[in-house]
Structure formats: structure tokens, C-alpha cells
Amino acid sequence: MERIEFDYSKLRGRIREKFGSYKNLDPHISFSTVSLSNKLNNKTYFDNAEMIELAKALEIEDEELNVYFLNLLVRKDKHTHSRKTY
């Protein structure tokens, strides 16, 4: 079974917009910036509590959570990708 991957480019942009860097975001979240980086690089997944915590720090409305956290990267083959948001 193929691993599910998400496109976090919009989330990365929001972090840059609000904090400039992961380092500046660090005091506002309870998990490490290394953990955040792993999640944004699809090495691990966000759990629900982490998503809510990060959304609050980034001032993301509940109605927008899917746009930032559930933008599924669908692999058509090993060289092309498409995106699907739930």
C-alpha cells in the first residue's frame, strides 16, 4: 500500500507569513521544530491535537483546517503528482 502524503505548501506559507521561520514559531507550540519539520516533510503525521494547536498559533479558522492540513498529494505515477483537498 502506498503511503499517504499531504501537500503542506499553504501551511508553510502561513508559518512564514505569521512568524517568518520555524524558530520564531517554536515558543507558541508544544512540539519541537524538528518534529514540525518531519511532519511538513511527510515523515510523520500530525495528530489532531497538534493540528488544533498549530492552527491556533497561526490563526487558522476551523473552517480552513482542511485547506492547510488535508491537502492530499495524489501520485498518478512515480513522476507526476496532483493535489486533492478534502
N, C-alpha and C positions, 0 to 999 in steps of 0.2 A: 504494500500500500504506500502510495506517495505521501510524503509529509506535507501538511497544510502550511502555507506561507502567507503572510499578510504584507500588504504594501503600507508602510508607516511613513511615507514621504510627507503627507499632510501633518502628521503628528510631529515629525522632525521640524517642519517649518514653524509650527506653533511654538515649540520649545525655543527655537531661535528668536522668534518674534517676541515672546514674553520674557525670556531670560538670557538670551544671547548664547548660552552654552549649557552643557550638562552640569558643569561645575557650579554655575550660579543657581541651578535648579536644586542641587543636592540638599540644601538646608530645608527645602519645602516638601521632601518626600522621605519616607522611612526606609526605602530600599536603596542600595548603593547605585552609583552611576555606572559601575561595571555591570551590575545586574540590568540596569536600564538599557545599556548598550547591547547586551546579549539579547534582550527582548526585541529591540528595534532591528536587530540583525537576524531575527528568526531562529536564534539558537535555543531560546526558551520562550515560553508563553507568558503573557500577563495573566494573573489570576484576577478575579472580579474585584477584590479589594484594592489591588494595585491600580487597576483601570480607574476606579472611582477616585482614589487618592490623587492620581496624576491629573485626571480631568479637573478636579477642584483646584489644584495648583495652577493649571493652565487656563482656568476659567472657561472650560468647555461645558456647554449646556447638556443636560441629559439627552435631549432630542438629537444631539450631534455625535453621541458616542460611537454609533456605527460608522460614521464617516471617518473618524480618527483611528478606531481600533479594529474594525471588522471589514476593512477593505481587502478582500481576498485576492491574492495573486494566483491566477489560474494558469497553469502551464499547459500550453497546447502541444508542445513537443520540447525537446531539450534546449532549443534555441530561441523560442518565442514565448512571450507572456501576454496575458490580457488581465484586466482587472475587473472584479465584480464586488460591489458593495452590498452588504445585507442590511 
